[in-house]
Structure formats: C-alpha cells, structure tokens
C-alpha cells in the first residue's frame, strides 16, 4: 500500500468550486500515478476552516468508479499563517512502486506547500 498526497485551493466557498477543485486534484493524482478507482483503498480529506459550503469527499464521490471507495472528511488544524481555502487529500492505494516513485500532486495555491514535490 502507498499513500499519495495532494492539495489544492478553491477560489470561493461554494459547493461547485469545492467539487470542481477536488475532481481536478483527484483526477490528476490518478492520472500521474496510473491509479484506477478499484486500486484506492480509502481517501482522507481535510479542509481549512474557511471551507464550509460542501464536503470535499462529495466531490470525489461524483467521479466515475468512486461509489465504493471509503471517503472521510476532517477539519484542517487552524494554524496561524497557514494557506487559506485549502483542501488536502491522502489516497491510500494499492500502488506497486517504491514510495520514492509516488507522484504527489499540488495544484493552484497549494503548490507553495511543497514546491519540492511539484513536477
């Protein structure tokens, strides 16, 4: 099992913006790592306190093949100076590659969180 990390930001606190950003992020994570829906054991999302209009997991649930994947949402710690309007995700997958070969995905404003991992 491998963990694949990802994060993105949303432009506004609406369900549409949240779902669109999550779908863009999860799709990119799957494409860059060659992951199929049945290879995802679970997904854990966290969102900053300023995201209240919708659950990020609901955005992922709307993607094809995600109806059986266990999904979980949590509140991100409110740390002074942290990136606002940010959604993070950890996909637990059945990837059969060394951890160093996993491609983590940071989009939009979240690229600043881990510039060392942005490809």
N, C-alpha and C positions, 0 to 999 in steps of 0.2 A: 504494500500500500504506500502511496505517495501523497503528500499534501501539495496542492497547487494554490498559491496565494494570488490574490488580485484585489485591486481597489480602483475606485473611480469617484468622481464628484458629479453632483447634479447642479443644474443651473437654477432650478426653482423647486420649491417644496410642493410638488403636485404628484399625484399617482402616475400620471403619464410620463413625467420626467424621470421619476424613480424607476418605473418599469423599463423604460427605454434604455436608461443607463445600465441597469442590471443585465438586460438582454444583450446589449453590446459587449459588456465585460465578459459575461459567461461564454458567449459565442466565441470571442477572441481567445479566451483561455482554452476552450475545447479545440479550436482550430489549430492553435500554435503547438499544442501538445498531442494532437491526434486522439483526443478523447471522444468516445461515444457515450451517449446517455447511460447505457447499461453498465458502463465502467465506473460510474460515480456512485460511491457508497453513501455519501451524505454531503450536504453543503451547510456551512455555518456562516451566517451573515451578521455583520454588526453595522450600525448606522450611528452617526453623530446625533446629538440631542436636537439639532435643528431640522432633522428629517422626521416628520410626523404624519405626512399625508398618506402613506402606504407602507406596507411591509415589503422590503426588498425580495424576500423569498417568493412572494406572489408574482413578481416579475419573471423570475426564473421558472416558476411553475407553468407559465404561459408558453414556454419554449417547447417545441416538439420533443416527445420522448421523456419529458420530465415528470410525468404524472405519478410515477412510482418511487421517485428519489426522495428520501427523507430530507427535509429542509428545516432550518431553525434560524430565527431572528433573535438578536440581542442588541442591547444599547451599548454603544462605544463609551468608554470612560470619557468624562468631560475634563480634559487636561488643558490647562491654561496655555494658549498659543497654538493649540492643535489645529489641523486643517478642518475648516468648516464644510458642511454639506457633503460629507464623505461616507461612502459605503465600502466596506471591506468584505471579502469573502474568502473562505478556506474550503476548497473542494477536496474531499477525501476520495482518492481514485485508485483504481487497480492498474496504474501505470507500471510497466515493467522496464523502467530505466533507472539508472543511478540518480540519486537526489540532485546531484550537481547538474544533471541534464534536464531537469524540470524547468520549464519556461514560465516564470511568474509574470503577471500582466498588470501594469499600472497605466491607467488611462486618464486623460484630461488633467485636472489639477492634482490628481493623486500621483502623477509621475514624480512630483517633488518628494514623496515619501521615501522612495527607494530608487534614486537615479542610477545606482549601481546595478539594478536588475532590469532596467528598461532597455529593451532591444528594438 
